[in-house]
Amino acid sequence: MSDESTSGMSDDEPEYLPEMAGSKAGKAVILGIFGLTLAMSVFAVWYRQAVGRRARELFGIEAGQRLQLADDVALVRLPAPVATLDKPPEGDDLVWLAMAKVSGMTHVRGALIEDRSFDWEEPGEPCPPQWQYVLRFRDRGGATHLALDLQCARLRVLERQREVGFAPMATFLRRFITSQFPGESADETQDETQR
């Protein structure tokens, strides 16, 4: 046998592999991509914090997380609108609709944690709320109940006794809520200022 068969190399092959000319450039590209990814991640975290600062104050940190992550989301239409609602509704006559997997719920969750979805300035002549619906977000840590008045475009966080207008998302929320109840139309619940 010749030396060629024992070494596994032929006379045509070099004895060493030269360093590839582009290896330094490749490393720079990989480091650049890593740096860009890191910068984009930092920006995404900052942006999410910036666009939801006031909403976090409204709901609180724990409730805000619950709005986003709770597997148990339900909606109830109250038997009749009520002017005062300080605690979650109870009773065997209430029918809570499961909402966690309903089409559009992901968008509702996203809208609820963004500042731009709400009217943070109190209106000059506030519409007296008539609470019609309650959205419940529940997990192992507890529950968060949001009372909704679709006519006045108002939302009340029952556990915190805080209230805010939601005119910027009123049309979307009206359509979403009323679509869950056959025979009810978003036109029937128009904001009084639009009538």
Short mmCIF file of the C-alpha atoms (twelve columns), coordinates in Angstrom:
data_MODEL
# 
_entry.id   MODEL 
# 
loop_
_atom_site.group_PDB 
_atom_site.id 
_atom_site.type_symbol 
_atom_site.label_atom_id 
_atom_site.label_alt_id 
_atom_site.label_comp_id 
_atom_site.label_asym_id 
_atom_site.label_seq_id 
_atom_site.Cartn_x 
_atom_site.Cartn_y 
_atom_site.Cartn_z 
_atom_site.pdbx_PDB_model_num 
ATOM 1   C CA . MET A 1   0.000   0.000  0.000  1 
ATOM 2   C CA . SER A 2   1.081   3.485  -0.655 1 
ATOM 3   C CA . ASP A 3   1.177   6.384  1.724  1 
ATOM 4   C CA . GLU A 4   -1.714  7.870  -0.211 1 
ATOM 5   C CA . SER A 5   -4.133  5.186  0.955  1 
ATOM 6   C CA . THR A 6   -3.164  5.500  4.593  1 
ATOM 7   C CA . SER A 7   -3.436  9.249  4.791  1 
ATOM 8   C CA . GLY A 8   -6.743  9.393  2.936  1 
ATOM 9   C CA . MET A 9   -5.504  12.284 0.811  1 
ATOM 10  C CA . SER A 10  -4.539  12.354 -2.826 1 
ATOM 11  C CA . ASP A 11  -1.732  14.362 -4.352 1 
ATOM 12  C CA . ASP A 12  -4.317  16.831 -5.671 1 
ATOM 13  C CA . GLU A 13  -5.634  17.827 -2.241 1 
ATOM 14  C CA . PRO A 14  -3.856  20.411 -0.116 1 
ATOM 15  C CA . GLU A 15  -2.445  19.263 3.196  1 
ATOM 16  C CA . TYR A 16  -4.264  22.015 5.093  1 
ATOM 17  C CA . LEU A 17  -7.396  24.055 4.567  1 
ATOM 18  C CA . PRO A 18  -6.581  27.738 4.223  1 
ATOM 19  C CA . GLU A 19  -8.631  30.156 6.292  1 
ATOM 20  C CA . MET A 20  -11.579 31.253 4.261  1 
ATOM 21  C CA . ALA A 21  -11.321 34.845 3.149  1 
ATOM 22  C CA . GLY A 22  -14.880 35.622 4.205  1 
ATOM 23  C CA . SER A 23  -14.788 34.136 7.713  1 
ATOM 24  C CA . LYS A 24  -14.162 37.492 9.389  1 
ATOM 25  C CA . ALA A 25  -16.881 39.093 7.311  1 
ATOM 26  C CA . GLY A 26  -19.241 36.239 8.227  1 
ATOM 27  C CA . LYS A 27  -18.521 36.728 11.910 1 
ATOM 28  C CA . ALA A 28  -19.223 40.445 11.554 1 
ATOM 29  C CA . VAL A 29  -22.552 39.732 9.847  1 
ATOM 30  C CA . ILE A 30  -23.572 37.290 12.594 1 
ATOM 31  C CA . LEU A 31  -22.582 39.758 15.318 1 
ATOM 32  C CA . GLY A 32  -24.460 42.511 13.462 1 
ATOM 33  C CA . ILE A 33  -27.609 40.394 13.266 1 
ATOM 34  C CA . PHE A 34  -27.302 39.519 16.960 1 
ATOM 35  C CA . GLY A 35  -26.845 43.203 17.852 1 
ATOM 36  C CA . LEU A 36  -29.830 44.234 15.727 1 
ATOM 37  C CA . THR A 37  -31.984 41.526 17.337 1 
ATOM 38  C CA . LEU A 38  -30.982 42.689 20.803 1 
ATOM 39  C CA . ALA A 39  -31.712 46.327 19.921 1 
ATOM 40  C CA . MET A 40  -35.121 45.403 18.487 1 
ATOM 41  C CA . SER A 41  -35.972 43.414 21.628 1 
ATOM 42  C CA . VAL A 42  -35.061 46.327 23.883 1 
ATOM 43  C CA . PHE A 43  -37.140 48.666 21.700 1 
ATOM 44  C CA . ALA A 44  -40.135 46.282 21.796 1 
ATOM 45  C CA . VAL A 45  -40.063 46.129 25.604 1 
ATOM 46  C CA . TRP A 46  -39.707 49.909 25.866 1 
ATOM 47  C CA . TYR A 47  -42.488 50.497 23.317 1 
ATOM 48  C CA . ARG A 48  -44.912 48.148 25.095 1 
ATOM 49  C CA . GLN A 49  -44.197 49.946 28.373 1 
ATOM 50  C CA . ALA A 50  -44.621 53.368 26.763 1 
ATOM 51  C CA . VAL A 51  -47.949 52.668 25.020 1 
ATOM 52  C CA . GLY A 52  -49.557 51.094 28.083 1 
ATOM 53  C CA . ARG A 53  -48.393 53.187 31.028 1 
ATOM 54  C CA . ARG A 54  -51.774 54.744 31.866 1 
ATOM 55  C CA . ALA A 55  -53.657 51.505 31.172 1 
ATOM 56  C CA . ARG A 56  -51.373 49.730 33.670 1 
ATOM 57  C CA . GLU A 57  -52.236 52.414 36.226 1 
ATOM 58  C CA . LEU A 58  -55.945 51.904 35.510 1 
ATOM 59  C CA . PHE A 59  -55.931 48.116 35.837 1 
ATOM 60  C CA . GLY A 60  -52.889 47.462 38.010 1 
ATOM 61  C CA . ILE A 61  -50.006 45.178 37.065 1 
ATOM 62  C CA . GLU A 62  -51.632 41.887 38.113 1 
ATOM 63  C CA . ALA A 63  -54.973 42.652 36.458 1 
ATOM 64  C CA . GLY A 64  -53.216 43.876 33.310 1 
ATOM 65  C CA . GLN A 65  -51.399 40.562 33.048 1 
ATOM 66  C CA . ARG A 66  -54.669 38.748 33.666 1 
ATOM 67  C CA . LEU A 67  -56.340 40.675 30.826 1 
ATOM 68  C CA . GLN A 68  -53.647 39.378 28.497 1 
ATOM 69  C CA . LEU A 69  -53.152 35.824 29.720 1 
ATOM 70  C CA . ALA A 70  -56.284 34.523 31.479 1 
ATOM 71  C CA . ASP A 71  -57.640 31.305 30.001 1 
ATOM 72  C CA . ASP A 72  -61.074 31.917 31.530 1 
ATOM 73  C CA . VAL A 73  -62.704 34.930 29.884 1 
ATOM 74  C CA . ALA A 74  -66.473 35.361 30.028 1 
ATOM 75  C CA . LEU A 75  -69.069 37.949 29.058 1 
ATOM 76  C CA . VAL A 76  -72.491 38.533 30.573 1 
ATOM 77  C CA . ARG A 77  -75.274 40.841 29.462 1 
ATOM 78  C CA . LEU A 78  -77.062 42.208 32.512 1 
ATOM 79  C CA . PRO A 79  -80.849 41.640 32.585 1 
ATOM 80  C CA . ALA A 80  -81.319 45.420 32.580 1 
ATOM 81  C CA . PRO A 81  -78.840 48.317 32.445 1 
ATOM 82  C CA . VAL A 82  -77.902 49.594 35.902 1 
ATOM 83  C CA . ALA A 83  -76.659 53.036 36.912 1 
ATOM 84  C CA . THR A 84  -74.521 51.725 39.772 1 
ATOM 85  C CA . LEU A 85  -72.347 48.637 39.638 1 
ATOM 86  C CA . ASP A 86  -69.701 48.360 42.347 1 
ATOM 87  C CA . LYS A 87  -69.214 44.596 42.500 1 
ATOM 88  C CA . PRO A 88  -69.350 41.732 40.018 1 
ATOM 89  C CA . PRO A 89  -72.874 40.572 39.208 1 
ATOM 90  C CA . GLU A 90  -74.050 37.303 40.729 1 
ATOM 91  C CA . GLY A 91  -77.056 35.103 40.301 1 
ATOM 92  C CA . ASP A 92  -78.268 31.908 38.721 1 
ATOM 93  C CA . ASP A 93  -80.191 33.868 36.100 1 
ATOM 94  C CA . LEU A 94  -76.967 35.239 34.560 1 
ATOM 95  C CA . VAL A 95  -75.555 33.414 31.555 1 
ATOM 96  C CA . TRP A 96  -71.809 33.908 31.166 1 
ATOM 97  C CA . LEU A 97  -70.589 33.316 27.614 1 
ATOM 98  C CA . ALA A 98  -67.131 31.747 27.240 1 
ATOM 99  C CA . MET A 99  -65.018 34.271 25.339 1 
ATOM 100 C CA . ALA A 100 -61.373 33.164 25.562 1 
ATOM 101 C CA . LYS A 101 -61.378 31.497 22.146 1 
ATOM 102 C CA . VAL A 102 -63.893 33.748 20.376 1 
ATOM 103 C CA . SER A 103 -62.642 35.365 17.190 1 
ATOM 104 C CA . GLY A 104 -61.590 38.932 17.967 1 
ATOM 105 C CA . MET A 105 -60.839 38.380 21.660 1 
ATOM 106 C CA . THR A 106 -57.095 38.673 21.022 1 
ATOM 107 C CA . HIS A 107 -57.722 42.148 19.578 1 
ATOM 108 C CA . VAL A 108 -59.876 43.131 22.554 1 
ATOM 109 C CA . ARG A 109 -57.111 42.031 24.932 1 
ATOM 110 C CA . GLY A 110 -54.538 44.052 22.993 1 
ATOM 111 C CA . ALA A 111 -56.729 47.152 22.880 1 
ATOM 112 C CA . LEU A 112 -57.393 47.033 26.620 1 
ATOM 113 C CA . ILE A 113 -53.722 47.462 27.498 1 
ATOM 114 C CA . GLU A 114 -52.991 50.359 25.135 1 
ATOM 115 C CA . ASP A 115 -53.371 53.941 26.312 1 
ATOM 116 C CA . ARG A 116 -54.687 55.105 22.938 1 
ATOM 117 C CA . SER A 117 -57.831 52.973 23.387 1 
ATOM 118 C CA . PHE A 118 -59.135 55.228 26.150 1 
ATOM 119 C CA . ASP A 119 -60.271 58.820 26.745 1 
ATOM 120 C CA . TRP A 120 -58.069 59.934 29.603 1 
ATOM 121 C CA . GLU A 121 -59.566 63.416 29.833 1 
ATOM 122 C CA . GLU A 122 -62.951 63.564 31.525 1 
ATOM 123 C CA . PRO A 123 -65.700 64.842 29.200 1 
ATOM 124 C CA . GLY A 124 -67.249 68.249 29.905 1 
ATOM 125 C CA . GLU A 125 -70.770 66.834 30.171 1 
ATOM 126 C CA . PRO A 126 -70.360 63.178 31.040 1 
ATOM 127 C CA . CYS A 127 -72.971 60.744 29.867 1 
ATOM 128 C CA . PRO A 128 -74.452 59.045 32.975 1 
ATOM 129 C CA . PRO A 129 -73.406 55.400 32.611 1 
ATOM 130 C CA . GLN A 130 -75.887 52.577 32.344 1 
ATOM 131 C CA . TRP A 131 -73.827 49.407 32.744 1 
ATOM 132 C CA . GLN A 132 -75.022 46.756 30.305 1 
ATOM 133 C CA . TYR A 133 -72.264 44.132 30.107 1 
ATOM 134 C CA . VAL A 134 -69.482 42.690 32.249 1 
ATOM 135 C CA . LEU A 135 -66.323 41.046 30.924 1 
ATOM 136 C CA . ARG A 136 -64.628 38.709 33.405 1 
ATOM 137 C CA . PHE A 137 -60.977 37.645 33.177 1 
ATOM 138 C CA . ARG A 138 -60.162 34.878 35.664 1 
ATOM 139 C CA . ASP A 139 -57.043 32.889 36.503 1 
ATOM 140 C CA . ARG A 140 -55.625 31.098 39.554 1 
ATOM 141 C CA . GLY A 141 -54.688 34.442 41.104 1 
ATOM 142 C CA . GLY A 142 -58.183 35.919 41.008 1 
ATOM 143 C CA . ALA A 143 -60.568 37.728 38.688 1 
ATOM 144 C CA . THR A 144 -60.865 41.117 37.048 1 
ATOM 145 C CA . HIS A 145 -64.325 42.379 36.052 1 
ATOM 146 C CA . LEU A 146 -64.851 45.169 33.520 1 
ATOM 147 C CA . ALA A 147 -68.310 46.731 33.420 1 
ATOM 148 C CA . LEU A 148 -69.166 48.202 30.023 1 
ATOM 149 C CA . ASP A 149 -71.624 50.859 28.948 1 
ATOM 150 C CA . LEU A 150 -71.694 50.786 25.150 1 
ATOM 151 C CA . GLN A 151 -73.931 53.872 24.829 1 
ATOM 152 C CA . CYS A 152 -71.679 56.193 26.825 1 
ATOM 153 C CA . ALA A 153 -68.504 54.322 25.820 1 
ATOM 154 C CA . ARG A 154 -67.447 53.861 29.462 1 
ATOM 155 C CA . LEU A 155 -65.519 51.085 31.188 1 
ATOM 156 C CA . ARG A 156 -65.364 50.473 34.939 1 
ATOM 157 C CA . VAL A 157 -62.822 48.226 36.652 1 
ATOM 158 C CA . LEU A 158 -65.019 46.841 39.419 1 
ATOM 159 C CA . GLU A 159 -62.241 45.593 41.704 1 
ATOM 160 C CA . ARG A 160 -60.539 49.010 41.695 1 
ATOM 161 C CA . GLN A 161 -63.616 51.250 41.371 1 
ATOM 162 C CA . ARG A 162 -61.987 53.118 38.487 1 
ATOM 163 C CA . GLU A 163 -63.749 54.331 35.386 1 
ATOM 164 C CA . VAL A 164 -62.639 55.642 32.002 1 
ATOM 165 C CA . GLY A 165 -64.094 56.381 28.568 1 
ATOM 166 C CA . PHE A 166 -63.244 54.170 25.619 1 
ATOM 167 C CA . ALA A 167 -64.435 56.271 22.654 1 
ATOM 168 C CA . PRO A 168 -61.320 55.493 20.550 1 
ATOM 169 C CA . MET A 169 -62.245 51.792 20.492 1 
ATOM 170 C CA . ALA A 170 -66.014 52.207 20.922 1 
ATOM 171 C CA . THR A 171 -67.071 51.123 17.426 1 
ATOM 172 C CA . PHE A 172 -64.871 48.031 17.527 1 
ATOM 173 C CA . LEU A 173 -65.942 47.064 21.047 1 
ATOM 174 C CA . ARG A 174 -69.650 47.624 20.286 1 
ATOM 175 C CA . ARG A 175 -69.476 45.362 17.243 1 
ATOM 176 C CA . PHE A 176 -67.516 42.718 19.103 1 
ATOM 177 C CA . ILE A 177 -69.806 42.634 22.163 1 
ATOM 178 C CA . THR A 178 -73.120 42.824 20.303 1 
ATOM 179 C CA . SER A 179 -72.031 40.118 17.841 1 
ATOM 180 C CA . GLN A 180 -72.033 37.675 20.762 1 
ATOM 181 C CA . PHE A 181 -75.785 38.116 21.261 1 
ATOM 182 C CA . PRO A 182 -77.966 37.068 18.307 1 
ATOM 183 C CA . GLY A 183 -80.566 39.642 17.386 1 
ATOM 184 C CA . GLU A 184 -78.660 42.548 18.919 1 
ATOM 185 C CA . SER A 185 -77.041 45.118 16.687 1 
ATOM 186 C CA . ALA A 186 -74.261 47.604 17.333 1 
ATOM 187 C CA . ASP A 187 -76.561 50.296 15.917 1 
ATOM 188 C CA . GLU A 188 -78.894 49.829 18.900 1 
ATOM 189 C CA . THR A 189 -76.093 50.758 21.284 1 
ATOM 190 C CA . GLN A 190 -74.696 53.819 19.505 1 
ATOM 191 C CA . ASP A 191 -72.975 56.456 21.575 1 
ATOM 192 C CA . GLU A 192 -75.493 59.135 22.526 1 
ATOM 193 C CA . THR A 193 -73.148 61.769 21.144 1 
ATOM 194 C CA . GLN A 194 -73.421 60.160 17.695 1 
ATOM 195 C CA . ARG A 195 -77.247 60.062 17.614 1 
# 
